[in-house]
């Protein structure tokens, strides 16, 4: 017994079409597996971090369920903001319609279900209906309230709620699932239970405490989202003295906001993309607090404008809510949003770059519901510019006190979510994630640096480690999840980021521009063949030509009328039609005419298979037209012409409506680009003698064969030593560090991108894709997947006949690099 059989091919198709991120695809797989394994109605929750893209999970579920035969889906939303967003996301033709969604849903709400078209669609088993209701519209009314969806409708012959109770394939998707466990929890549960759906699938970033571990279908915590680069990194900023008044805190936030704005202007100009205006989000406890904050921000020494500050409270007019919807628009004047804790769900803008919680609410600032307002990435992925890939969270505490509580803050932000269960996408088995707890307390450097001299500490998720920035973060097995930084240091870092983005770094003028053959998946129509056209299609078209088509003569008579002395003569068409005689042609000539026109139309390849198919279809067409013996039958010339046109129209129609499929195409990407953001504070490569003198992340100059004048590296034992080897090897003519965001990447997995470390060109003109990896990570699942993808990429590129250069792939561990002893020939030998 199964609710819905799992279709792995369909999952791959939906994931590719919607370009799902890896965790979203894994969530879809987990839901599909639960539906396959369940023998009774499913009640489960997908618990994914804010900013990962729950809208796309909902869209993927809608398409997957539709292709699996489901025709009735109810999406429940917690309020008007999420409701309007959801309606727009699933309404075909709307600007916010989810790109790639193919199920063409008919969206039905409580306001428009009484349309006649809706009543017709409800009875149509082929049409997908997506019902979108607020939770208040779903629950049972009381004596003092009414619910339109529960009222009798003459078009339906009952209420819409009763209709939903009667359908056998209803699936309920509850967006922001945790919200429904407040005061209306029992009413919501009862309303859904009464509908008797196949499944209730909740989507949330913060599951209710009433949600059991067994109900968690899939879990992807915030720590993972930050580590995987799907959201911004939170930076908790505090002053050393801790003497922060309200005005001082707001001024600090605006200073950082201005640096973010300057960096964004420079970045968008370099990338030639739409501008992004950063916004500060201020969270207040009361409406009085919000009005006081807004008054300060509107002052001449701050933003100096009423329209630059948007206050959103329960008393806000509709104009404020409309302005809130447009805050991402580059033309929006809003630079600060002041809220009274009412923007927790459904407000999914991507340009929040500073979060400020008033003193009474500071303990909540790192909660995912408030922090989540600033986690989304405005460009869809990280830029590689740390200042643009982070969100500032202002603190009232002294920085020293903040560090003393760093571990508690790290655990409060990540621990609870990280210890929940998670379904592995590859196996569907439930297992625990890595704990954030453990590790040592913050250790200061060995040189005795005083605690008050520390200006930044990085919280490393995955190990529970806290590390002073630059000390060992780059070598950690985890990823930076939360940064603690002193305000002055952060402000200087922001200013440096702006300077870096405002300068250019150009490739060497004598260096080649590499044509990188990127292998991309594209959706395009499948090859067309007449073998896909059924005889019945042609036979039905032939029914229209069972009789001759008359060709009447135009008969005009002259009518004479006397008008006094004059006689008027006028032509007048005769009413009686007389058929003109027509030349009759053998039907075998029609066959020749049809065959020739189809094969020369360019719609099919004129090969034996298509010739046989067209003859088959012509026979079916003639059978429909009542021709038993084409050898003896004769048709008029007009009938032959009309029939030929109709047959050719059939072929064109089938060609136009042929299905689409996913294919791989090579696109040549020029790399590196002619203009790149410059770098400052470069180091000379000859200052590096060993691992102790190497500085990770700093750009090094002094290369003789590098296409770019400087290159930065994360690790000494692999990346830096490989660069040193390539620059000194006589067999290498040029090499270049591969940077993110410039198109030189390999696709792998579920819409993931692999950016190798280097491209090198040897003296034979062979282009090498090179990857260095620490020994302890060489057999990681993701590393092996990238390696396999690169080896496959090499085969496809070299076999394509579209690429002039020969490409090869070299994967080297740190042990391989060490044994190569600086020799390119030796490196090739030890890597096999």
N, C-alpha and C positions, 0 to 999 in steps of 0.2 A: 504494500500500500504506500503511495506517495502522493503528496499534494501536487507537485509539479516535477516531472523528470528533469534532471540537470542536463543542460546542453552546453558543453565546454566550447564547442565551435561558435555558438551564438555569443557566449561571453567574450570570446576573442574579437568577434565582429563588432559588438557593441562598444567594447573598450577602445578599439581602433577608431571607430567612427566618432566617438565622443572625446577621443584623446584623453582618456582617463589617466590620472596619476596612479602610481603603483598602489597606494593604500586604498584608493577608491575602487580600483579593479579587484583588489583583494576583498573588499567589503561586498562587492557584487557576487564574487565567487562564494563567499561565506554564506550569504543569504540564499543563493541558489542551492547550495549544498544542504542547508537546513530544510528548505522546501522539498528537496528530494528525499530527505531522510524522515521527514515528519509524517506520521500517520494520523495526526489530529491537528486542528487549527494551530498555527504557529503564533506565538507571542514573544517577540524578541526585539532587541535594541542594538543598533550600530552606534558605537561610542567612538566618535572621531574628534580630534582636536579642532578647535576653532581655526578657520582659515584654510583647511585642507580641501574644502569643496563639497559640502553635503548636497548642494543643489545638483551637482553632477551625479552624485550617487542616486538621488531621487530620479533624475532623468534616465540614468542607466537602468534602474529598476523598472521604470515605465516601459522603455523599449523592450527590455528582456521579457517582462510579463506579457506584453502585447504579442511578441513573436511566439510566446509559449501558449497562446490561446486565451489569455485573460482579456476581457473587454470592459471591465468595470473597476476603476481604481479611485479610491477616496483619499485625498490629501487633506489632513487636518492641520490647521495653523493656529498659533496662539493669539494672534491679534491682527489689527488692520495692516500694520507694516509688512509682516511676513505674508499675510493674505494677498495684498496687492502685488508683491514681488512674485509670489508663486503663480498667480494668474497670468502675469506677464511672461514668466519663464516658459509656460506651457501653451501659450496662445500662438499658433502659427501666424507668421507675418508681423508679429510685434518685434520691436527693436531689441527687446530683452529675451526673445525666444532662444532657448538653448541650442547653440550651434551643433548640428550633427544629429539632432533628434529626428527620427524617421517615422515614428508611429502616427504622426498627424492627429493628435488628440483633439476631441471636441471638449473644451473646458466648460463646465456647468457649475454655476454658483447659485446661492439661494436667491439672488436678485434676478436671474434670467432664466430659470429652469422652466418657467411657464410659457416660453416661446413655443410656437408650433413645431419649429425645426428640432427642438430638443425632444419633444414627445415622439417625433418620428425616429430620431436617432436612438432613443431608449429601446425601441423595438427592433433596431438593426443589430443583428449579432455580429456583423462584420466591422462595425465602427467602434473605435476605442473611445470610451467616455471617461474623462478625468474630472471628478467632482472635487471642488475646492471649498471647504467650509471652515469658518472659525469654530473653535471648540464650543463657544457659546451657542452657535447655531445648531450644534449636534445634540447637545444634552436635552433631556426631557424638560418641557416647560412646567412651570408651577402655575398656581391659580392666577397669579398676578402678572405672568409673562406669557408671551406667545412665541412660537418658532415657526417661521414660514415653511421650512422644509417638512414640518409635521402636519401642516394644514392640507385639507382635501383640495385637489386640483382637478378641474373637469377635464383637462387635456390628458391627464394621466389616469384618471379613474380612481384616484386615491392620493395619498401624500407621497412626496419624493422619498421620505424616510422609509415608508412601506415598500416602495419599489426597490430600494437598496436591500431591504430585508429579504426580498424574493429572489434576487439574482444569486446564482450559485457560484460565481467566480469573483466575488468582491475581495479586493485586497486593500487594506487601510495602511497608509503611510502617515505616521504622526511626526511632523516636523517639530523640532524643539521639544522632544518627548517629555523632558523633565518638568516642563511647565504644568502639565496636566495632573501633577501629583500635589497640587495645592488644595485650596478649599473645595474645588470642583472634582477632586480625584474620584470619589465614589460615583458621581454622576457621569463623568467621562467613561469610566470603566463599564458602567451599566449600559451606556448608550452604545459603545462599541460591541459589547457582549451581545446585546439584542440584535445587532446587525448580522451576527453569525458569519463573520468574514473568514475566508481561507486563511488569512494571515494578518496580523498587526505588526508592522515593522516600524519601530521608533528610530528617529535620527536625532542625535544630540551630541554636544561636546561635554556636557556635565550631567551624567545620569542621576536620577533621583536616588536617594538612599533606599527607597522601596524597591528598586530594581535589583533582582538577585543576580548572582554570577551566572546562573544557568540561562538567564534571559539574554546575557551579552552574546550576541552573534559574532561581533567583531569589535576589537578595541585597538585604537591607534592613538596613543597618548601625546600630549603636547611635547614632551621630551623628544619623542621620535620625530614629530613634525619639524621641530627646530633643528634636530640633528640631520635630518634629511633635506633641509633647505627649503621647505614648503612655506615657511612663515618667517617673519622678522625675528631677530634676536632681541629680547628685552634687556635694556641697560638701566639699572637702578642707579640714579644719580643723586648724590648728597654733597652738601658743603662740609668743609672741615670743621668750621666753628659751630655748625648746627643752629646758628641764630637766624632762622628763616621765618620772616613775617609773611603774611599773605602776599603783600606787594612784591617782596623779594622772590618768593617762589614763582609768582606769575611772570616777573621780569626775567628770571632764569629760564623759564620755559619758552618765553618769546625769543630770547637770544638764541637758544638752540634751534628753535623753529626757523629763525631767519637764516642760520647757517645751513639748515636742511634745504631751505628754499633756494639758496644760492647754489648749493651742490646739485640740486635737481635741475635748475635752469641750465647749468653747464653740461650735466649728463644728457639731458634731452636734446640739447643742441648737437652734441657729439653723435648721438644715436639717431638723430633725425626722427624723433618720435613725438607724440602729442605731449604737451606740457602737463606736469603734475604739480598742483599747489598743495603743500603740506598744511595740515590743520592740527591745532592743539585741542585736546579733549579734556575738559575740566569736570570732575565728578563732585557734586555737592550733596549735602545731607538734607537740606530744606530749600524751599522756594526763596526764602529770605536770603539764605547764603548765596543762592544762584544769582539773585538780583544784585547783591553786593559785589560779587566777583565780576559780573558783567559790567557794572559801573566802573570798576577799576580798569578793566581791559579796554573800555571805550575812551579812557582818558587820553589827553594829548601826549603824555609821556609814554604811552603804550601803543595800542593799535590806532588810537585817534580817530575812530570811525564807528558809528552805530551799526552800519551794515556788515562790518567785519566780525561782529560778535553775534552769535545766534544762541538764544536761550530757549531750551526745550524743557518744559515742565508740563504738569497736568493742566495748567492754566494757559498754555501757549495757544495762540490763534492758529487757524488753518494755514495762514501765510508762512508761519514758522515751520510747520511740518512740510510744506511744499519746498521751502528753501533747504530743508534737511535732505530731501530727496535729490537735490541738485548740487550737493556740496562737492561731488567729484568733478563736476563740470569745470573745465579750465576757466570759464568766464565767471564762476561763482566768486563773490567778494568775501565769503566767509573764511576767516582765519582761525577762529576759536569757537568751539561749541561748548556751552555750559549746560549741564544736564543734572537733573535730580534723579539719578539712578533709574531712568526709564528707557534707556537705550540698550538694554541687555540683549534682547533677541531680535534677529531679523534685520539689524542695521549693519549692512555688510560693506561699508565703504573701505577703500584701500589706501586713502591718503592721510590717515591719522599717524602722526610721527612723534607726538609728545602727549603723554598722559599725566595729568596732575589731579591727585585726589586730596581734598582738604583733610586737615589733620585728623578729624574724627573718623575718616574713612580710609586712612592710609593702610590699615591692616587688610583692607579688601582690594587694594590696588593691584595686587598680584594674583587675585582670583581670576580664573580663566574667563569669566563672563565680562569682567571689566577690561582685563589685559587683552582679551580677544578683540576688542574694538580697534586695537592698533597693530594687530599681528599680520593682517593681509598684505600681500605684496602688490604694489601698484603696477608692476610690469609683468606680472604673471610668474616670474621666477626671480631669484636673487640676481643682483647686478654685478656682484663681485666687488662693489664699493661698500666697505663695512658701514660707513655713515648712512648709506641709503638702504641698507639691509637690516636696520635696527630701529627699535622704537624706544624713546626715552621715557622713563617713569621717574618722576621727581619725588624725592623723599624729604621729610622734615628732619630726619635724624642727623646727628653728627656722623660723618663718614666713618670715624673710628668705631662708633657704636654699631653702625651698619655692618662693618666687618666682623665684629664680635658675634653678631647674629647671622652671619652669612650662611652657615650650614642649615640653620633652622629655616631661613627663607628659601634656600634651595630645595629643601625637603618639602616645605609647605607648597611650593609651586609645582613640584613634579612627583613627589613620592606617592601620594595617594592614588593618582591616576596610573602611575607606572606599575603598581603592584596588582592591578586588575588583570583578569585573564585576557588572552588574545588568541584568535584563531589564525593559525598560519595559513597563508593563501595557497601554499603548495600542497599541503596535506589535509588542511581543514581540522587538524588536531588542535585542541585547546591546551595552551601552556602558559606559564607565567613569564612576564617580561623581566628584564634585568632590573634589579632594585637600585634605587638612588642612594640607599643608605650604605654605610661602610666607609672605609678610607680614613685617613688621618685628619686631624684638625689642621687648620691653615698653618703651613710651615713657611717661615720667612727665609730669605736667602742666607747662605752660609757666611756671607761677609758681615753679618751682624746688622744688616739694614734695620733701622728702627721702624716700628709699626706705623708711626706717624709720617714716615717717608713713602709708604706704599700708597699709590694713587689708583691702582686698578687691580681687581681680582676677578678671575674667570671661574665660574661654576661649571664643571665638566659633567654633563649628564652621561649616564651609562656606567660610571664608576663611583659616583659620589665624591669625586676629587675636587678640591679647591686649589687653584694654582695662581700665583702672582703672574700677571700678564708678561709673556716673553720668557718665563722661566722654563716651563716644560709643557705648555699647552699644546704645542705642535706635535709633540711626541706622544701625547695621551691617546689611549685607545678610544676614549669617548669624544664628544663634540661639545663645543661651548654652548651652554644652554641659557645661562644668565650671567650678565656682567655687572659687577659692582664697581663704580667709578666715581672719583672725586670730581666735583663740578668744574673747577678751573682746568683740570687736566682734560676733561671731556670737551670743554669749550675750545681749548687749544687744538685738540685732535680734530674737531669739526672744522676749524679754520684751515688746518693743514689739508683736510680732505677737499675743501673748496679750491685751494690753490692747485692741488694735484689735478683736479678735473678741468681747471681753466687753462692748462698748458697742453701742448701736443708732443707726441713722441712718434717720429717717423721711421720707417724701415730704412736700412742703408740703401743709397741710390744705386749701388752696383750689384745689389742682391736680387735674385729672381723672386717673382711673385708666384707662389705655388698654387696650382689649380687643384684644390682638394675635391675629390669626387665623392660628394655626400650621397648616400643611398637613402632616399626618402620613400615612405609609403604614401601612395596617392590613390584616391578613389576615382576610377574612370570606367566608362562603359566597357563591358566585356565584348570580345570579338563576336561579330554577327554572322550567323549562318542560316540559310533557308531551311536547314534540317530542323530548326527549332520551331518552324511554322507548321501548324497542324493542317491536315487536309480539310477538316471541317471549316476552318477559317476561310479557305479559298472557295469551298463549296457554297458557303453562305453568300459570299460576294457574287458568285455566279448566278444566284437566283434572280438577280435584278435584270438579267439579260436573256430571259427565256423567250422573249418575243422581239420582233423587229422594232426598230426605232423609226417612226415615220418622219419623212422629210417633206413637209407640205410646201406647195408652190405659193409664192406670193402673187395673188391675182388682183390686178388693179384695173378698173373700168373707167371710162371717161363719161362724165355726165354733163350734158349741155342744157343750159337754162337761158330762156330769152328774158332779157331785161330791157323792155322798150325796144329800141332799135338795135341794141347790142345783144350778143349771145355770149354767155359765160360758159367756159369749158373747164371742169375741175376733175382731177383724178380721185377715185374713191375705191378703197380696198373692198374686195368682195367677201361676203360673210362665209360662203361655202368653202371649206378646205378641200383641196384636191392633192392627193399625194403625188410627189414627183417620183419618177422612175429613178432607181438607184443601181449603180453597178454592184453586182454580187461577186463576192470573193470567196474562194475555198477557205474553210476553217483551218486547214493546214497552214495557210498563209498567216492566219491569226497567231498560231502557235509560234511560227518563226518570228513574227513581229514582237510578241510578248517576251520570248526568250532573249532576243537581241537587246531589247530595251532594258531588261533587268540586269543582264550581264554587263552592259556598258554603262550602268547607272553610277558605278563607283560604290554601291552599297555592299556588294559582295565581291569576293575574289573569283574571277572567271576560271575556275578549275573544275575538274571532273565532278567532284562532290556537289558543287553548286549547280552545275548543268543538270545533273540527275534530279536534284531537288526541285529546280524550277519546272522541269517537265512533269514531275509528280504533281506539283501544285496546279499547273495549267490543266492537267487531266481532271483534277478535282473541281476546278473552276468551271470547266466545260460541262462536267457532269451536273453541277448545280444549274447551269444554263440549259440543261435538257439535251445536250449533244451526245448522241449515242455513238455515232460514227464520224469522226473528224474528217475522214478521207472523202466522204460524199457530201457532207453538210456544207451549205453556203450561207454566208452572212452578208448583209449590206455593208458598204464601206463605213457608214456612220456608226453602225453597231460594233464593227471591228475596232474603230477608234475609241469609242466610249469604253468598251470592255478592256482594251489595252491600258487606258488611263486608270481604270478602276483597279486593275491587277497591280499596276505599278504603285498606286497609292497604298494598297495593302502592304506591299513590301516596305515602302517608306515608313509606314506606321509601325510595323513590327521592328524595323531598324531603330526608330526613334525611342521605342519603349523597351528596348533590350535592357537586361539588368546590369547593374554596376558591380564592380569588384575592386578589391584592394590589390594594387600592383606596386612594384618597386621601380623607381626611376632614379637615374643618376643626375644630380645637379652639380655642376662644377662651381666651387666657391673659391674666389680669389683670397689667398691668405698669405701673410697678414694684411689687414686693411691698410690703406695708405695713411690714415690718421688714427692715432690712438691717444687716450689720455696719458699725459706725461707722468713721470715719476720724480720724486724729490728725495733728498738724503740718500743718494746712491752710495754703495760701497765698492771698493776695488776688489776684484776677485782674488788678487794676489795677497790680500790680507788673510785669506783663509788657508790655514795650514792643517787643520784637523777639525773634528766635530766640535771641539771646545771653542774654536774661534769662528765658527759658522753661526750666522744670525738668520733664523728662519723668517721667511716673509719679506726680507729686505732685498731690493733690487741690486744686482751686482753688474758692474760694467767691466770693460777690459777684454771682451771676447774678440777673437779675430775672424770667426766664421759664423757668428750668430747674425741672422737677418735683422733682428731687433737690437738696438744698442745696449739694452739691459734686460736682465731676466731675474725673477725672484723664484725661490724654491722653498718647499715646506720641509724637506728632509735632506740631511747631508749625505747619508750613506747610500741613497739611491739617486734622487733627482740631481743634486749638485755634482756628485761624482760622475754621473752619466754626462752632464753638460761639459765637465772638464775633459772627459774622454773624447767626446765628439769634437771639441774645439782643437784638440791636439792631434787627432788621428789623421795621418796623411791620406787615408782612403775616403775621408769625408770632405766635401767641398762646402756645404752649407748646412746649418741646422737652425731650428727655431722652436722656442717654447710655445706650446699650444695654450692659448688663453680662452676662458669661457666667453660666451656671448658674441662670438664673431663667426659663427656658422660652421666651424671645423669640428664636427663631432660625429659620433657613430650612434645610431639608434639601437637600442636593445631592450629586451623585456617589455613591460607594459608602458610604452611611451616614455621610456627613460633614455637619458643621453649620456654617452660615455665620451669624456674628453681625455685623450691620451696625453702623455707628458711632452713628447717631442715629435717633430717631423725632421728627418735628416735626408740629405741627398748625397749619395756616394759618387765616386769618380766615374762609375759606369752609368750614371744617370738614374739609378734605382732609387725610388723614394721609400723611406723607411718610416713606419709608424712605430714609436718606441714607448714602452711603459716600464717604469721602475717601481718595485713594490717591496716593502719590508718582508722579511722571511715569515714573520708571525702572521701576516695577512695574505700571503701568497695563495693559500688554499681556501680563503673565505668564499662563501657561496656567490656573493656579488662580484668579487674579483674574477672568479672563474667564468661567470656569465659574461663579463666584459671581454675577457680573453677569447671566449668562444665566438662572441659577436665580431670581434676584430678579425679572427681567422676566416670567418664566413665572409666578412666584408671584402677581404683581400681576394678571395676566390671570385666573388661576383664582379668586382671592379676589373680584375685582370681578364676575366672571361667575356666581359661585355663588348669588347671591340670599340668602345666609345672613349677610352682613356689612352692617351699617348704613352704616359710614363708607366713603368712597371712598379707596382707597390708590394711591399712586404711588411710583415709585422714581427717585432722583436719584443719579447717579454723577459725582463731581467729582475731577479731577486737581488737583495743586497749582497748575498753570498756570491751570486754570479758576477756582480760588478767588482767585488773584491778579488775574485780569482782571475778576472780578465786583466788585472794589473795595468789598467790604462790603455789596453790594446783593443782596437775595434775588431781585428781578426780574432783575438782571443775571446772577446765578448760573444761573437757569433758562434764560436766553437763551444763555449760552456753553456750556451742557451740552446744548443742543438738545432 
